[in-house]
């Protein structure tokens, strides 16, 4: 099921700490950055924090700007985003600021935690995710049942760590403060464990008074049939490449990108590229890669349209070229219609040969856009 766009937001010291061990919260951001955070809060549908952050910081988690609240209302939204907390035990303080400020609140917990949370009389809806906390199920609930398209996660470190390690974060907004904490038992932003491979993509770096904002996106593809946030980025790029195709009334406009398991882009291509009137997107991209490149075996091919299984213009269809290249994972947006080939089923051919095919149907409209004159 589709998930909301998940944005992780945090501020850390130069040595990677979220706070010190003093009785008061350590203020890491500058006044201008606090205002930026307020602007981000006003732009999202929900804000999530862990129960530990409620205990440690007792935050109100509000949109403080009256003008921003008014703009939300004018856009048909409530003045405050939905406030969400996650607690495995349901051990929550009913007197915390979280419950008594802002708009609607939601507790996501376990079966046992739900019993405890409901007994506290919290001013919030309580939802059980099952016997254990389940992040994919939580995100599905927020999207499908609560209408959350954009989720801002403000901590703490354990929550950020779990979302990153499970490949569920679309963006990390990290503010670096010019100070050191140096206390070994102070809370850190990220904990140990296995993270997705590859380097993150730096999409913005900005000075805000004496702190620096850095925005990162993951690049590593998902594995098997499990889509990752990076899959969305690469498929979006494939759809954008499709718009660059020279127009045709006898062939689809398609874009394709081949990405290694560590998030390195190996090649890209689009239909009718470089003046070739019959070249297909996947064909154009794969032709740019050395067939002996060992990264192909664990690479993912992103294509805006399902790879073809029959064609008259060349000896081999794109599904066969993908198999011959040794690629075993494909992410696409749109199943091929019967416009030119009846019963086209590239997905069936690929899956029958052991390839994992992921269809992200939410991108179908973008894939169709440059082909509307054909369908």
C-alpha positions as a Markdown table, in Angstrom:
| # | Residue | x | y | z |
|---|---|---|---|---|
| 1 | Unk | 0.0 | 0.0 | 0.0 |
| 2 | Unk | 1.2 | 3.6 | -0.6 |
| 3 | Unk | 2.8 | 5.3 | 2.4 |
| 4 | Unk | 3.0 | 9.0 | 3.1 |
| 5 | Unk | 6.1 | 11.0 | 2.3 |
| 6 | Unk | 8.2 | 10.6 | 5.4 |
| 7 | Unk | 10.4 | 13.5 | 6.4 |
| 8 | Unk | 12.8 | 13.1 | 9.3 |
| 9 | Unk | 13.7 | 16.3 | 11.1 |
| 10 | Unk | 16.4 | 16.7 | 13.7 |
| 11 | Unk | 19.1 | 19.1 | 15.1 |
| 12 | Unk | 22.4 | 17.8 | 16.4 |
| 13 | Unk | 25.6 | 19.0 | 17.9 |
| 14 | Unk | 28.9 | 18.8 | 16.0 |
| 15 | Unk | 29.6 | 15.5 | 17.8 |
| 16 | Unk | 26.2 | 14.0 | 16.9 |
| 17 | Unk | 24.1 | 14.5 | 20.1 |
| 18 | Unk | 20.4 | 15.4 | 20.3 |
| 19 | Unk | 20.7 | 16.7 | 23.8 |
| 20 | Unk | 22.9 | 16.8 | 26.9 |
| 21 | Unk | 22.2 | 15.2 | 30.2 |
| 22 | Unk | 21.1 | 18.4 | 32.0 |
| 23 | Unk | 17.6 | 18.9 | 33.4 |
| 24 | Unk | 16.6 | 21.4 | 30.7 |
| 25 | Unk | 16.4 | 20.7 | 27.0 |
| 26 | Unk | 19.5 | 21.8 | 25.1 |
| 27 | Unk | 18.5 | 24.3 | 22.4 |
| 28 | Unk | 20.5 | 23.4 | 19.3 |
| 29 | Unk | 18.6 | 25.4 | 16.6 |
| 30 | Unk | 18.7 | 29.2 | 16.1 |
| 31 | Unk | 15.6 | 31.4 | 16.2 |
| 32 | Unk | 15.5 | 31.5 | 12.4 |
| 33 | Unk | 15.7 | 27.8 | 12.2 |
| 34 | Unk | 12.9 | 27.3 | 14.7 |
| 35 | Unk | 10.8 | 29.5 | 12.4 |
| 36 | Unk | 11.8 | 27.3 | 9.5 |
| 37 | Unk | 10.7 | 24.2 | 11.4 |
| 38 | Unk | 7.4 | 26.0 | 12.1 |
| 39 | Unk | 7.0 | 26.5 | 8.4 |
| 40 | Unk | 7.6 | 22.8 | 7.7 |
| 41 | Unk | 5.1 | 21.8 | 10.3 |
| 42 | Unk | 2.5 | 24.0 | 8.7 |
| 43 | Unk | 3.1 | 22.2 | 5.4 |
| 44 | Unk | 2.5 | 18.6 | 6.5 |
| 45 | Unk | -0.5 | 16.6 | 7.3 |
| 46 | Unk | 0.8 | 15.0 | 10.5 |
| 47 | Unk | 3.8 | 15.2 | 13.0 |
| 48 | Unk | 5.1 | 12.1 | 14.7 |
| 49 | Unk | 7.3 | 11.7 | 17.8 |
| 50 | Unk | 8.1 | 8.8 | 20.0 |
| 51 | Unk | 6.8 | 8.5 | 23.5 |
| 52 | Unk | 10.3 | 8.9 | 24.8 |
| 53 | Unk | 10.5 | 12.4 | 23.3 |
| 54 | Unk | 7.2 | 13.3 | 25.1 |
| 55 | Unk | 8.8 | 12.1 | 28.4 |
| 56 | Unk | 12.1 | 13.9 | 27.9 |
| 57 | Unk | 11.1 | 17.2 | 26.3 |
| 58 | Unk | 7.3 | 17.6 | 27.0 |
| 59 | Unk | 6.8 | 19.3 | 23.6 |
| 60 | Unk | 3.6 | 21.1 | 22.5 |
| 61 | Unk | 4.3 | 20.4 | 18.9 |
| 62 | Unk | 2.4 | 23.3 | 17.5 |
| 63 | Unk | 2.3 | 25.5 | 14.4 |
| 64 | Unk | 3.1 | 28.7 | 16.2 |
| 65 | Unk | 2.5 | 31.2 | 13.4 |
| 66 | Unk | -1.0 | 32.5 | 13.3 |
| 67 | Unk | -0.6 | 33.4 | 9.7 |
| 68 | Unk | 0.4 | 29.8 | 8.8 |
| 69 | Unk | -2.5 | 28.4 | 10.7 |
| 70 | Unk | -4.8 | 30.7 | 8.9 |
| 71 | Unk | -3.3 | 29.6 | 5.5 |
| 72 | Unk | -4.0 | 26.0 | 6.4 |
| 73 | Unk | -7.6 | 26.8 | 7.2 |
| 74 | Unk | -8.0 | 28.7 | 4.0 |
| 75 | Unk | -6.7 | 25.7 | 2.2 |
| 76 | Unk | -9.4 | 23.5 | 3.8 |
| 77 | Unk | -7.1 | 21.9 | 6.4 |
| 78 | Unk | -7.4 | 22.0 | 10.2 |
| 79 | Unk | -5.2 | 24.7 | 11.8 |
| 80 | Unk | -2.8 | 22.1 | 13.2 |
| 81 | Unk | -1.5 | 18.9 | 11.7 |
| 82 | Unk | -2.5 | 15.6 | 13.3 |
| 83 | Unk | -0.2 | 14.8 | 16.2 |
| 84 | Unk | 1.0 | 11.2 | 16.4 |
| 85 | Unk | 3.0 | 9.4 | 19.0 |
| 86 | Unk | 4.3 | 5.8 | 19.1 |
| 87 | Unk | 4.5 | 3.8 | 22.2 |
| 88 | Unk | 5.0 | 0.0 | 22.5 |
| 89 | Unk | 4.0 | 0.0 | 26.2 |
| 90 | Unk | 1.2 | 2.6 | 26.2 |
| 91 | Unk | 2.9 | 4.1 | 29.2 |
| 92 | Unk | 2.1 | 7.8 | 28.6 |
| 93 | Unk | 1.7 | 10.8 | 30.9 |
| 94 | Unk | -1.9 | 12.2 | 30.6 |
| 95 | Unk | -0.7 | 15.6 | 31.9 |
| 96 | Unk | 1.9 | 16.1 | 29.1 |
| 97 | Unk | 1.6 | 19.1 | 26.9 |
| 98 | Unk | 1.2 | 16.9 | 23.9 |
| 99 | Unk | -2.4 | 16.0 | 24.8 |
| 100 | Unk | -3.6 | 19.5 | 25.8 |
| 101 | Unk | -2.5 | 21.7 | 22.8 |
| 102 | Unk | -3.1 | 21.7 | 19.1 |
| 103 | Unk | -5.6 | 19.7 | 17.2 |
| 104 | Unk | -6.3 | 15.9 | 16.9 |
| 105 | Unk | -4.0 | 13.4 | 18.5 |
| 106 | Unk | -3.3 | 9.7 | 17.7 |
| 107 | Unk | -1.5 | 7.0 | 19.7 |
| 108 | Unk | -0.1 | 4.1 | 17.7 |
| 109 | Unk | 0.8 | 1.2 | 19.9 |
| 110 | Unk | 0.6 | -2.6 | 20.4 |
| 111 | Unk | -2.3 | -4.8 | 21.6 |
| 112 | Unk | -1.1 | -4.6 | 25.2 |
| 113 | Unk | -0.2 | -1.0 | 24.9 |
| 114 | Unk | -3.6 | -0.1 | 23.6 |
| 115 | Unk | -5.2 | -1.5 | 26.8 |
| 116 | Unk | -3.0 | 0.7 | 29.0 |
| 117 | Unk | -3.3 | 3.8 | 26.8 |
| 118 | Unk | -7.1 | 3.6 | 26.7 |
| 119 | Unk | -7.3 | 3.2 | 30.5 |
| 120 | Unk | -5.5 | 6.6 | 30.9 |
| 121 | Unk | -8.4 | 8.6 | 29.4 |
| 122 | Unk | -6.1 | 10.4 | 26.9 |
| 123 | Unk | -7.6 | 13.0 | 24.6 |
| 124 | Unk | -6.5 | 10.9 | 21.6 |
| 125 | Unk | -7.5 | 8.1 | 19.4 |
| 126 | Unk | -5.7 | 4.9 | 20.2 |
| 127 | Unk | -4.8 | 2.4 | 17.4 |
| 128 | Unk | -3.2 | -1.0 | 17.9 |
| 129 | Unk | -0.7 | -2.2 | 15.3 |
| 130 | Unk | -0.7 | -5.8 | 16.6 |
| 131 | Unk | 1.4 | -7.7 | 19.1 |
| 132 | Unk | 4.5 | -5.6 | 18.1 |
| 133 | Unk | 5.1 | -2.1 | 16.7 |
| 134 | Unk | 4.9 | -2.3 | 12.9 |
| 135 | Unk | 6.2 | 0.7 | 11.1 |
| 136 | Unk | 4.9 | -0.2 | 7.6 |
| 137 | Unk | 1.5 | -0.9 | 9.0 |
| 138 | Unk | 1.6 | 2.4 | 10.9 |
| 139 | Unk | 2.4 | 4.3 | 7.8 |
| 140 | Unk | -0.3 | 2.5 | 5.8 |
| 141 | Unk | -2.8 | 3.4 | 8.5 |
| 142 | Unk | -1.8 | 7.1 | 8.4 |
| 143 | Unk | -2.1 | 7.2 | 4.7 |
| 144 | Unk | -5.2 | 5.1 | 4.1 |
| 145 | Unk | -7.3 | 5.8 | 7.2 |
| 146 | Unk | -6.1 | 9.3 | 8.2 |
| 147 | Unk | -5.4 | 10.8 | 4.8 |
| 148 | Unk | -1.8 | 11.7 | 5.6 |
| 149 | Unk | 0.2 | 12.4 | 2.5 |
| 150 | Unk | 3.1 | 14.1 | 4.2 |
| 151 | Unk | 4.5 | 13.1 | 7.6 |
| 152 | Unk | 7.1 | 15.0 | 9.6 |
| 153 | Unk | 9.0 | 12.9 | 12.2 |
| 154 | Unk | 10.6 | 15.0 | 14.9 |
| 155 | Unk | 12.2 | 12.2 | 17.0 |
| 156 | Unk | 13.6 | 10.8 | 19.0 |
| 157 | Unk | 16.8 | 9.1 | 17.9 |
| 158 | Unk | 15.3 | 5.6 | 18.2 |
| 159 | Unk | 12.4 | 6.5 | 15.9 |
| 160 | Unk | 14.7 | 8.1 | 13.3 |
| 161 | Unk | 17.0 | 5.1 | 13.5 |
| 162 | Unk | 14.2 | 2.5 | 13.0 |
| 163 | Unk | 12.7 | 4.4 | 10.0 |
| 164 | Unk | 16.0 | 4.7 | 8.3 |
| 165 | Unk | 17.1 | 1.1 | 8.9 |
| 166 | Unk | 13.8 | -0.1 | 7.6 |
| 167 | Unk | 14.1 | 2.0 | 4.4 |
| 168 | Unk | 11.0 | 4.0 | 5.2 |
| 169 | Unk | 12.3 | 7.6 | 5.2 |
| 170 | Unk | 12.0 | 9.7 | 2.1 |
| 171 | Unk | 14.0 | 12.7 | 3.4 |
| 172 | Unk | 16.3 | 13.7 | 6.2 |
| 173 | Unk | 16.5 | 17.3 | 7.3 |
| 174 | Unk | 19.5 | 17.6 | 9.6 |
| 175 | Unk | 20.5 | 20.8 | 11.3 |
| 176 | Unk | 24.1 | 21.0 | 12.6 |
| 177 | Unk | 24.7 | 23.2 | 15.6 |
| 178 | Unk | 28.1 | 24.8 | 16.3 |
| 179 | Unk | 28.7 | 23.2 | 19.8 |
| 180 | Unk | 29.9 | 20.0 | 21.4 |
| 181 | Unk | 28.2 | 17.9 | 24.0 |
| 182 | Unk | 30.8 | 15.3 | 24.7 |
| 183 | Unk | 28.8 | 13.3 | 27.3 |
| 184 | Unk | 28.9 | 9.6 | 26.4 |
| 185 | Unk | 25.5 | 8.8 | 27.9 |
| 186 | Unk | 23.7 | 11.8 | 26.2 |
| 187 | Unk | 21.1 | 10.8 | 23.5 |
| 188 | Unk | 22.5 | 10.5 | 20.0 |
| 189 | Unk | 20.6 | 10.9 | 16.8 |
| 190 | Unk | 21.3 | 7.5 | 15.2 |
| 191 | Unk | 21.9 | 4.2 | 16.9 |
| 192 | Unk | 23.9 | 1.1 | 15.7 |
| 193 | Unk | 22.5 | -1.4 | 13.3 |
| 194 | Unk | 22.2 | -2.2 | 9.6 |
| 195 | Unk | 21.3 | 0.7 | 7.4 |
| 196 | Unk | 20.6 | 0.8 | 3.6 |
| 197 | Unk | 23.7 | 0.7 | 1.5 |
| 198 | Unk | 25.0 | 3.6 | -0.5 |
| 199 | Unk | 25.5 | 7.3 | 0.0 |
| 200 | Unk | 22.6 | 9.7 | 0.6 |
| 201 | Unk | 22.0 | 12.4 | -2.0 |
| 202 | Unk | 22.5 | 16.0 | -0.7 |
| 203 | Unk | 19.7 | 18.0 | -2.2 |
| 204 | Unk | 20.2 | 21.3 | -0.2 |
| 205 | Unk | 22.8 | 22.9 | 2.1 |
| 206 | Unk | 21.9 | 26.2 | 3.7 |
| 207 | Unk | 23.3 | 28.5 | 6.4 |
| 208 | Unk | 20.6 | 29.7 | 8.8 |
| 209 | Unk | 22.2 | 32.2 | 11.3 |
| 210 | Unk | 24.9 | 30.0 | 13.0 |
| 211 | Unk | 23.5 | 26.6 | 12.1 |
| 212 | Unk | 23.6 | 24.7 | 8.8 |
| 213 | Unk | 20.6 | 22.9 | 7.3 |
| 214 | Unk | 21.4 | 19.8 | 5.2 |
| 215 | Unk | 18.7 | 18.0 | 3.3 |
| 216 | Unk | 19.4 | 14.4 | 2.2 |
| 217 | Unk | 17.5 | 11.8 | 0.2 |
| 218 | Unk | 18.2 | 8.0 | 0.1 |
| 219 | Unk | 19.5 | 6.6 | -3.2 |
| 220 | Unk | 19.6 | 2.8 | -2.7 |
| 221 | Unk | 16.9 | 0.8 | -4.4 |
| 222 | Unk | 14.6 | -1.5 | -2.5 |
| 223 | Unk | 15.0 | -5.2 | -2.5 |
| 224 | Unk | 12.7 | -7.8 | -3.9 |
| 225 | Unk | 9.1 | -6.8 | -3.9 |
| 226 | Unk | 9.5 | -4.2 | -1.2 |
| 227 | Unk | 9.7 | -0.7 | -2.6 |
| 228 | Unk | 11.9 | 1.9 | -0.9 |
| 229 | Unk | 11.7 | 5.7 | -0.9 |
| 230 | Unk | 14.6 | 5.8 | -3.4 |
| 231 | Unk | 12.4 | 3.7 | -5.7 |
| 232 | Unk | 10.0 | 6.6 | -5.9 |
| 233 | Unk | 12.8 | 9.0 | -6.8 |
| 234 | Unk | 14.2 | 6.8 | -9.6 |
| 235 | Unk | 10.8 | 6.0 | -11.0 |
| 236 | Unk | 9.9 | 9.7 | -10.9 |
| 237 | Unk | 13.1 | 10.4 | -12.9 |
| 238 | Unk | 12.1 | 7.7 | -15.5 |
| 239 | Unk | 8.7 | 9.4 | -15.9 |
| 240 | Unk | 10.5 | 12.7 | -16.4 |
| 241 | Unk | 12.7 | 11.2 | -19.1 |
| 242 | Unk | 9.6 | 10.0 | -20.9 |
| 243 | Unk | 8.6 | 13.6 | -21.4 |
| 244 | Unk | 11.9 | 14.2 | -23.4 |
| 245 | Unk | 11.0 | 11.7 | -26.1 |
| 246 | Unk | 10.4 | 13.0 | -29.6 |
| 247 | Unk | 6.7 | 12.7 | -30.3 |
| 248 | Unk | 5.3 | 9.7 | -32.2 |
| 249 | Unk | 2.0 | 8.4 | -33.2 |
| 250 | Unk | 3.2 | 4.8 | -33.6 |
| 251 | Unk | 5.2 | 4.2 | -30.4 |
| 252 | Unk | 5.0 | 5.0 | -26.7 |
| 253 | Unk | 7.2 | 7.6 | -25.0 |
| 254 | Unk | 9.1 | 5.9 | -22.2 |
| 255 | Unk | 12.0 | 6.7 | -19.8 |
| 256 | Unk | 14.3 | 4.3 | -18.1 |
| 257 | Unk | 17.1 | 4.4 | -15.5 |
| 258 | Unk | 19.4 | 1.6 | -14.3 |
| 259 | Unk | 20.6 | 1.9 | -10.7 |
| 260 | Unk | 23.1 | -0.2 | -8.8 |
| 261 | Unk | 22.3 | -1.7 | -5.4 |
| 262 | Unk | 24.3 | 1.1 | -3.7 |
| 263 | Unk | 22.3 | 3.8 | -5.4 |
| 264 | Unk | 24.8 | 4.6 | -8.1 |
| 265 | Unk | 23.1 | 5.5 | -11.4 |
| 266 | Unk | 24.6 | 3.3 | -14.1 |
| 267 | Unk | 22.7 | 4.6 | -17.1 |
| 268 | Unk | 19.5 | 6.3 | -18.3 |
| 269 | Unk | 17.7 | 6.4 | -21.6 |
| 270 | Unk | 14.4 | 7.3 | -23.3 |
| 271 | Unk | 12.5 | 6.3 | -26.4 |
| 272 | Unk | 13.8 | 7.5 | -29.8 |
| 273 | Unk | 16.9 | 8.8 | -28.1 |
| 274 | Unk | 19.8 | 10.3 | -30.1 |
| 275 | Unk | 17.8 | 10.4 | -33.3 |
| 276 | Unk | 17.2 | 6.6 | -33.4 |
| 277 | Unk | 13.4 | 6.4 | -34.4 |
| 278 | Unk | 12.9 | 2.9 | -33.0 |
| 279 | Unk | 15.1 | 2.6 | -29.9 |
| 280 | Unk | 13.3 | 1.8 | -26.7 |
| 281 | Unk | 14.1 | 3.4 | -23.3 |
| 282 | Unk | 15.4 | 0.2 | -21.6 |
| 283 | Unk | 17.4 | -0.7 | -24.7 |
| 284 | Unk | 19.0 | 2.7 | -24.8 |
| 285 | Unk | 20.0 | 2.6 | -21.1 |
| 286 | Unk | 21.3 | -0.9 | -21.1 |
| 287 | Unk | 23.4 | -0.3 | -24.2 |
| 288 | Unk | 25.4 | 2.3 | -22.3 |
| 289 | Unk | 26.6 | -0.3 | -19.7 |
| 290 | Unk | 29.4 | -2.8 | -20.1 |
| 291 | Unk | 27.6 | -6.2 | -20.2 |
| 292 | Unk | 30.3 | -7.6 | -17.9 |
| 293 | Unk | 29.6 | -5.0 | -15.2 |
| 294 | Unk | 29.1 | -7.1 | -12.1 |
| 295 | Unk | 26.7 | -4.5 | -10.7 |
| 296 | Unk | 24.0 | -5.5 | -13.2 |
| 297 | Unk | 23.2 | -8.7 | -11.2 |
| 298 | Unk | 21.9 | -6.6 | -8.2 |
| 299 | Unk | 20.8 | -3.6 | -10.1 |
| 300 | Unk | 17.2 | -2.3 | -10.6 |
| 301 | Unk | 15.7 | -1.1 | -13.9 |
| 302 | Unk | 13.2 | 1.7 | -13.5 |
| 303 | Unk | 10.9 | 2.2 | -16.5 |
| 304 | Unk | 7.8 | 4.4 | -16.8 |
| 305 | Unk | 6.1 | 1.7 | -18.9 |
| 306 | Unk | 6.2 | -2.1 | -18.5 |
| 307 | Unk | 9.1 | -3.6 | -20.6 |
| 308 | Unk | 7.8 | -4.9 | -24.0 |
| 309 | Unk | 7.6 | -8.5 | -24.9 |
| 310 | Unk | 7.2 | -8.3 | -28.7 |
| 311 | Unk | 8.4 | -5.7 | -31.2 |
| 312 | Unk | 8.9 | -5.6 | -35.0 |
| 313 | Unk | 11.7 | -3.0 | -35.1 |
| 314 | Unk | 14.5 | -5.0 | -33.4 |
| 315 | Unk | 15.3 | -8.7 | -32.8 |
| 316 | Unk | 14.8 | -8.6 | -29.0 |
| 317 | Unk | 12.1 | -7.0 | -26.9 |
| 318 | Unk | 13.1 | -5.1 | -23.8 |
| 319 | Unk | 12.0 | -7.8 | -21.3 |
| 320 | Unk | 14.5 | -10.2 | -23.0 |
| 321 | Unk | 17.3 | -7.5 | -23.0 |
| 322 | Unk | 16.7 | -7.1 | -19.2 |
| 323 | Unk | 16.9 | -10.9 | -18.7 |
| 324 | Unk | 20.0 | -11.2 | -20.8 |
| 325 | Unk | 21.7 | -8.4 | -18.9 |
| 326 | Unk | 21.2 | -10.4 | -15.7 |
| 327 | Unk | 19.0 | -7.8 | -14.0 |
| 328 | Unk | 16.6 | -9.4 | -11.5 |
| 329 | Unk | 14.5 | -6.4 | -10.3 |
| 330 | Unk | 12.3 | -4.0 | -12.3 |
| 331 | Unk | 10.2 | -1.1 | -11.0 |
| 332 | Unk | 7.6 | 0.3 | -13.3 |
| 333 | Unk | 4.6 | 2.7 | -13.2 |
| 334 | Unk | 2.2 | 1.5 | -15.9 |
| 335 | Unk | 1.3 | -1.9 | -17.4 |
| 336 | Unk | 1.4 | -1.8 | -21.2 |
| 337 | Unk | -2.0 | -1.4 | -22.8 |
| 338 | Unk | -3.1 | -3.2 | -26.0 |
| 339 | Unk | -2.6 | -0.1 | -28.1 |
| 340 | Unk | 0.1 | -1.7 | -30.4 |
| 341 | Unk | 0.5 | -5.2 | -29.0 |
| 342 | Unk | -2.5 | -7.3 | -27.9 |
| 343 | Unk | -2.0 | -9.2 | -24.6 |
| 344 | Unk | 1.3 | -7.5 | -23.8 |
| 345 | Unk | 2.6 | -8.9 | -20.6 |
| 346 | Unk | 6.2 | -8.0 | -19.9 |
| 347 | Unk | 5.6 | -8.4 | -16.2 |
| 348 | Unk | 4.5 | -12.0 | -16.7 |
| 349 | Unk | 7.6 | -12.8 | -18.8 |
| 350 | Unk | 10.0 | -11.3 | -16.3 |
| 351 | Unk | 8.4 | -12.8 | -13.2 |
| 352 | Unk | 8.3 | -16.2 | -14.9 |
| 353 | Unk | 12.1 | -16.0 | -15.2 |
| 354 | Unk | 12.5 | -15.1 | -11.6 |
| 355 | Unk | 12.7 | -11.3 | -11.8 |
| 356 | Unk | 11.0 | -9.2 | -9.1 |
| 357 | Unk | 8.6 | -6.7 | -10.7 |
| 358 | Unk | 7.3 | -3.8 | -8.6 |
| 359 | Unk | 4.4 | -1.7 | -10.0 |
| 360 | Unk | 4.1 | 1.7 | -8.3 |
| 361 | Unk | 0.6 | 2.6 | -9.6 |
| 362 | Unk | 0.7 | 6.0 | -8.1 |
| 363 | Unk | 3.0 | 7.1 | -10.9 |
| 364 | Unk | 0.8 | 5.8 | -13.7 |
| 365 | Unk | -0.7 | 9.2 | -14.4 |
| 366 | Unk | 2.8 | 10.7 | -14.9 |
| 367 | Unk | 3.8 | 7.8 | -17.2 |
| 368 | Unk | 0.7 | 8.2 | -19.3 |
| 369 | Unk | 1.0 | 12.0 | -19.6 |
| 370 | Unk | 3.3 | 12.1 | -22.6 |
| 371 | Unk | 1.2 | 9.3 | -24.3 |
| 372 | Unk | -2.3 | 10.7 | -23.9 |
| 373 | Unk | -2.6 | 11.1 | -27.7 |
| 374 | Unk | -2.1 | 7.3 | -28.0 |
| 375 | Unk | -4.5 | 6.1 | -25.2 |
